Amino acid sequence: MKKILITIFAASLFIVGCKEEGGKSETKTNNETTSVETTSNEAESASKDSSGDAICLLDKLSVRETPKSKGKWVTSMSLGEKVYFTGERHTDSVTKKEYLKVKLIDGKEGWAREPFLAVDGKVGVMTNDANVYKRPDLLTKTDTKYSPMDIVAVIATQDDWAQVKGKRAEGKYIEEVWVKANNISNKSVDIAAGKFASIAMTKGSMTDRIKALEDIVSNPDLSSSSFISVIKNKIEDYKTKNVPVDVQDAKVDEDF
């Protein structure tokens, strides 16, 4: 009888032990599942957080149907144009170039090169010559400057400083640097006038430059820009230099 009781008691302990182990395993599995779900949700949230407005930093930047340099052309963007970044990124496996998927105000979508976009930036235009700094510290001043009417994206601010991304009129590449924030205007009329004036001043002939600048001055939609007086002065400067060849020859003859 004792042997039977001992056997029953041992069997009971074994069954209880198995149940406890099973419970621990189940609990562990549930914890792991919860952890995986949390990680997945965090990743999805991070992906959503990465979308938002972006500023185009290159005039006539191509938007393509696929994230490749030879992808079908959809449209182009304007320097300073605000677009929506969907949060999708892609790196071309061959060229290693990174592309961002964007949506334009007219609903068109496509892929554009990442270096020429400023995600979460706000467009602005330089109103004065602005010293360039490596960091928001007067001791980090460089030998370069932004020029009036240079368009940039403001990507961060700190006290009276602004971190900007863009290309200087005298520069070759898009840079991320710091300037004093009071050198930047965010008025749409100033941004537009600055952009068109910068393009006008790259025209091949002096006559074409004068005409393009006069078109800006005569545009009533741009009349309130703080750059109008600057553009008028530039027109007068160009006119004094735009002396016809026959007049120049006549002046030389008079000198002799």
Number of C-alpha atoms within 10 A of each C-alpha: 6 7 8 9 10 11 11 12 11 11 12 12 11 12 11 11 12 12 12 12 12 12 12 12 12 12 12 12 12 12 12 12 12 12 12 12 12 12 12 12 12 12 12 11 11 12 13 13 11 15 17 15 18 25 29 27 25 21 15 12 17 20 27 23 18 17 22 21 17 9 14 14 14 14 15 16 19 15 22 26 19 24 21 19 24 20 16 14 17 17 15 12 9 7 9 10 15 17 25 22 23 26 18 17 11 7 9 12 20 23 26 26 22 17 17 21 29 24 22 19 21 20 28 24 27 24 22 16 14 19 17 22 22 15 16 20 11 13 9 11 16 12 7 14 18 24 18 20 26 23 32 32 28 26 20 14 15 11 8 10 18 22 23 27 26 28 20 20 15 11 12 8 10 17 14 18 18 26 27 19 18 13 19 25 19 17 13 15 17 24 28 21 25 26 19 15 25 17 13 20 19 11 14 9 10 18 14 14 21 22 14 18 22 17 14 21 21 11 10 9 12 18 16 11 18 16 21 21 12 12 20 16 12 16 21 12 12 16 14 8 9 13 12 8 9 9 10 11 11 10 11 10 9 8 7 5
